[in-house]
Amino acid sequence: MGRLLVVFTGGTIASGFDGQGKAPVSGASRRLKDSLAELFAERGVEAVFREPLGSPGIDSSEMDPGHWLLISRCIAAELERGLSGVLILHGTDTMASTAAWMSLCFGSLPIPVVLTGSQLTLDYMPEDVTSNLRGAAMACCSDLRGVWVYFNWKLIPGDRAHKTHAMHPDAFNAVNGQPLFFNPDWGLDPSPAAFRTAAAGQLPEETRRMIGLDPDVLRERCAAIRWFFAQPGARFEWQGDERFLCLLGYGAGNMIPSVLDGIERRNGTTPYVIACSQAEGGVKHPEGYDRVGMARLAKAGFRVWNQMDRSVEFVHSLCCYALAASFDAPEKALNRYLRECRP
């Protein structure tokens, strides 16, 4: 028999109308638990339900790195007894960021870790709760491995997910990647699934080390990650406490020249710079332009990393992970996924 962890965090999938609008409610969570318990029992799976953020959970707009750490700690604790899969029920607004974090922490495990949610609550007709919940549950009983977002009959790699629709059920796409399209025959197979099992000893050393970190300490560290969004006429001013400066510029990795001028005037310790683009597609090339290319900061003494073809959500989660796993040398994590620009 497989043993599968179901993590409730809140979000629209566990919400109802509270008189003022949608919000997580305990009644919705109970209905989801009953439905999943029956579904997994039919597949010969022991379902373990946990609520590391409390009941009924939070709106995903409230999600922060401290919450990611609590969820990770919950998963690591259950891995002590072995798991054949993990299902995380989550709000859509920050699901891609959480999926990126989970990919960094648990992506190497030989089991599926699947995040799902919904754009509509069960109060709507039609709704997308049922199809996403059952599809994600079946994916957890499959021979997949790694971290995925399941939505609207698609499995999207967790390190590539990006929310593209505000309300439409087809909410996510894969940034510079391809989704897997769910096979409905998986749900028709009455035979018990053949499960792999993952244990705590299979966690990466970095993940094991940071599990014991105080969530508030991680929140404080990640508060020093600053994003600057380039738009015509925007101006930049230093706040003084930046550890990471993530620049969301244009095209291949370009930035307003006056903004680069202002960054170069920094006195004292220089933060790590991540050169990102509002253009999602393709590999970025911040060295491609002289005056406006963000790689110019490397010549001014900054350490600059290229976003490559990663999503913005992945970049932010990677910065948080780097500060959690190796606070004194976060470049160790950056160098595994991004490319540093040469001076």
C-alpha positions in Angstrom: 0.0 0.0 0.0 1.2 3.5 -0.9 1.4 6.2 1.7 0.5 9.7 0.4 0.7 13.0 2.1 -2.0 15.6 1.4 -1.1 19.1 2.5 -3.8 21.7 2.9 -2.7 25.3 2.8 -6.0 27.1 2.0 -6.6 29.0 -1.3 -9.7 29.1 -3.5 -10.0 25.3 -3.7 -10.7 25.3 0.1 -12.8 28.4 0.1 -16.4 29.4 0.2 -18.4 32.7 0.4 -18.2 34.2 3.8 -20.6 37.1 3.1 -17.9 39.5 1.9 -16.2 37.4 -0.7 -14.3 34.2 -1.1 -12.1 33.0 1.8 -10.8 29.7 3.1 -13.5 27.9 5.3 -13.3 24.7 7.3 -16.4 23.2 5.7 -14.8 23.2 2.2 -11.6 21.5 3.6 -13.7 18.8 5.2 -15.5 18.1 1.9 -12.1 17.9 0.1 -10.7 15.5 2.7 -13.8 13.2 2.5 -13.5 13.1 -1.3 -9.8 12.4 -1.3 -10.0 9.7 1.4 -12.5 7.8 -0.7 -10.6 8.3 -3.9 -7.3 7.1 -2.5 -8.8 4.2 -0.6 -10.1 2.9 -4.0 -6.5 3.0 -5.2 -5.1 1.2 -2.2 -3.4 4.3 -0.8 -3.2 5.4 2.8 -3.9 9.2 2.8 -2.3 11.3 5.5 -3.8 14.8 5.9 -1.8 17.7 7.3 -2.5 21.4 7.8 0.9 23.0 8.5 -0.5 26.6 8.1 -3.5 25.9 10.4 -7.1 25.4 9.6 -8.7 26.5 7.2 -5.4 27.8 5.8 -4.6 31.1 4.2 -5.2 33.0 1.0 -2.2 32.3 -1.2 -1.6 36.1 -1.5 -0.5 35.8 2.1 2.1 33.1 1.3 5.7 33.9 2.2 9.0 32.0 2.5 8.3 31.3 6.2 5.2 29.4 5.1 7.2 27.5 2.5 9.6 26.4 5.2 6.7 25.2 7.4 5.3 23.2 4.4 8.7 21.8 3.7 9.2 20.8 7.4 5.8 19.0 7.3 6.9 17.0 4.2 10.3 16.2 5.6 8.7 14.9 8.9 6.3 12.6 7.0 9.2 11.3 4.8 10.6 9.8 8.0 7.9 7.1 7.7 8.2 7.0 3.9 6.0 8.5 1.2 4.8 7.4 -2.2 3.7 10.9 -3.2 2.7 14.4 -2.0 -0.4 16.4 -3.0 -0.4 20.1 -2.0 -3.7 22.0 -2.2 -2.8 25.7 -2.8 -4.2 29.0 -4.0 -3.4 30.0 -7.5 -1.9 33.4 -7.0 1.4 32.2 -5.6 1.2 28.5 -6.6 4.0 28.9 -9.2 6.4 30.4 -6.6 5.6 27.6 -4.1 6.1 25.0 -6.9 9.5 26.5 -7.7 10.5 26.3 -4.0 9.3 22.7 -3.8 11.3 21.9 -6.9 14.4 23.1 -5.3 13.8 21.2 -2.0 12.2 18.0 -3.3 12.6 17.8 -7.0 15.2 15.0 -6.8 12.9 12.6 -4.9 11.7 9.5 -6.9 8.1 10.3 -6.2 5.5 12.8 -7.5 5.0 16.0 -5.6 1.9 17.7 -7.2 0.4 21.1 -6.5 -3.2 21.9 -7.5 -6.0 24.3 -6.7 -8.9 26.0 -8.5 -10.0 29.3 -10.0 -13.6 28.8 -8.8 -15.0 27.4 -5.6 -17.5 24.6 -5.3 -20.2 27.3 -5.0 -19.9 27.9 -8.7 -21.5 25.9 -11.5 -19.6 24.8 -13.4 -16.5 24.6 -11.1 -13.0 23.4 -11.6 -12.4 22.0 -8.1 -13.5 18.4 -8.9 -11.5 17.9 -12.1 -8.3 19.4 -10.7 -8.6 17.5 -7.5 -9.2 14.1 -9.0 -6.6 14.7 -11.8 -3.9 15.7 -9.4 -4.8 12.8 -7.1 -4.4 10.3 -10.0 -1.1 12.0 -11.0 0.1 11.3 -7.4 -0.7 7.6 -7.9 1.2 7.4 -11.2 4.9 6.6 -11.9 5.8 10.3 -12.3 8.6 11.8 -10.3 9.5 15.4 -9.5 7.4 18.4 -8.7 4.4 19.4 -10.9 1.5 21.8 -11.1 -1.7 20.0 -12.2 -4.3 22.3 -13.7 -7.0 21.9 -16.4 -5.8 18.4 -17.5 -2.2 19.5 -17.7 0.9 18.7 -15.7 3.4 21.6 -15.7 6.9 21.2 -14.4 7.1 23.0 -11.0 10.2 25.0 -12.0 8.5 26.3 -15.1 5.0 27.2 -13.9 3.6 30.7 -14.5 0.0 31.9 -13.9 -1.3 33.6 -17.1 -5.1 33.9 -16.5 -6.8 35.8 -13.7 -10.1 33.7 -13.6 -10.1 31.2 -16.5 -9.7 27.5 -15.5 -6.7 27.2 -17.9 -4.7 29.2 -15.5 -1.0 28.1 -16.0 1.5 27.7 -18.7 5.1 26.4 -18.8 7.7 29.1 -19.3 10.1 27.9 -22.0 8.9 24.3 -21.4 6.1 21.9 -22.3 3.3 20.5 -20.2 2.3 16.9 -20.0 -1.3 16.3 -21.0 -3.1 14.1 -18.5 -4.2 10.7 -19.7 -7.8 10.0 -18.5 -7.2 6.3 -18.7 -5.1 6.6 -15.5 -8.3 7.3 -13.6 -10.0 4.2 -15.0 -7.4 1.7 -14.0 -8.9 -0.2 -11.0 -5.7 -2.0 -10.1 -3.6 -0.8 -7.2 -0.8 1.5 -8.4 2.8 0.3 -8.1 4.4 2.8 -5.8 7.9 4.0 -5.3 8.8 5.2 -1.8 10.9 8.1 -0.8 12.5 8.5 2.7 14.0 11.5 4.6 17.5 10.2 3.9 17.0 10.9 0.2 16.6 14.6 0.8 19.5 16.9 -0.4 21.8 17.9 2.3 20.9 21.6 1.8 17.2 20.8 2.3 17.9 18.8 5.5 20.0 21.6 6.9 17.5 24.4 6.4 14.5 22.5 7.7 15.4 23.6 11.2 15.6 27.2 10.3 13.2 29.5 12.2 10.5 30.7 9.7 10.8 34.3 11.0 14.5 34.3 10.4 14.0 33.2 6.8 11.3 35.9 6.4 13.8 38.5 7.7 16.5 37.3 5.3 14.1 37.3 2.3 12.9 40.8 3.1 16.3 41.9 1.7 15.4 40.6 -1.8 14.3 43.7 -3.8 12.6 43.7 -7.2 12.7 46.7 -9.6 10.2 46.8 -12.4 11.4 48.8 -15.4 8.9 51.0 -17.2 9.5 54.2 -19.2 10.4 57.0 -16.9 10.8 54.8 -13.8 13.5 55.9 -11.3 15.7 53.9 -9.0 16.7 54.7 -5.4 18.7 52.5 -3.1 16.9 51.4 0.1 20.1 50.4 1.8 19.4 46.8 2.9 19.4 44.9 -0.4 21.0 41.5 -0.4 19.6 40.6 -3.8 18.6 43.2 -6.4 16.4 41.5 -9.1 16.0 43.8 -12.1 13.0 43.1 -14.3 14.0 44.8 -17.4 13.3 44.6 -21.1 14.0 42.2 -24.0 17.3 40.3 -23.9 18.2 41.8 -20.5 18.2 45.5 -20.9 17.5 48.3 -18.4 16.9 52.1 -18.4 20.4 53.6 -18.6 19.7 56.2 -15.8 18.7 53.3 -13.5 22.0 51.5 -14.2 23.8 54.8 -13.6 22.1 55.1 -10.2 22.9 51.5 -9.3 26.6 52.0 -10.1 26.7 54.9 -7.7 26.2 52.5 -4.8 28.6 53.0 -1.9 29.5 50.2 0.4 28.6 46.5 0.0 27.1 45.6 -3.3 24.2 43.2 -3.5 23.9 40.2 -5.9 22.1 41.3 -9.1 19.8 39.1 -11.1 19.2 40.4 -14.6 15.7 39.4 -15.6 13.3 40.4 -18.4 9.6 41.1 -18.9 9.9 39.0 -22.1 9.2 35.5 -20.9 10.3 33.5 -24.0 13.9 32.4 -24.7 17.2 32.6 -23.0 18.2 36.1 -21.9 21.4 37.8 -23.0 22.2 40.9 -20.8 25.7 41.1 -22.4 24.3 41.7 -25.8 24.0 45.5 -25.5 26.7 47.9 -24.3 25.0 50.9 -22.6 21.6 49.3 -21.7 22.6 45.7 -21.1 22.4 44.8 -17.4 25.7 42.8 -17.6 27.4 46.3 -17.6 27.0 46.2 -13.8 29.5 43.3 -13.7 32.1 45.7 -15.0 31.2 48.1 -12.2 32.0 45.6 -9.5 28.7 43.9 -9.0 28.2 40.1 -9.3 25.5 39.7 -11.9 23.5 36.5 -12.8 21.6 36.0 -16.0 18.0 34.8 -15.6 18.5 32.5 -18.6 15.2 30.9 -19.6 13.8 30.6 -16.1 10.5 32.1 -14.9 10.4 35.2 -12.6 8.8 33.0 -10.0 11.6 30.5 -10.1 14.2 33.3 -9.8 12.6 34.7 -6.7 12.2 31.3 -5.0 15.8 30.5 -5.9 16.9 33.7 -4.1 14.9 32.7 -1.0 16.3 29.2 -1.2 19.9 30.4 -1.5 19.4 32.6 1.6 17.9 29.7 3.5 20.4 27.0 2.5 23.7 28.9 2.4 23.2 32.4 3.8 26.9 33.3 3.8 27.5 32.0 0.3 24.2 32.1 -1.7 26.1 32.1 -5.0 26.4 28.3 -4.5 22.7 27.8 -5.3 22.6 30.5 -7.9 25.4 28.9 -9.9 23.5 25.7 -10.2 20.6 27.2 -12.1 21.7 30.6 -13.5 24.8 31.8 -15.3 27.0 34.5 -13.9 28.0 37.4 -16.2 31.7 38.0 -16.7 33.1 41.5 -15.9 
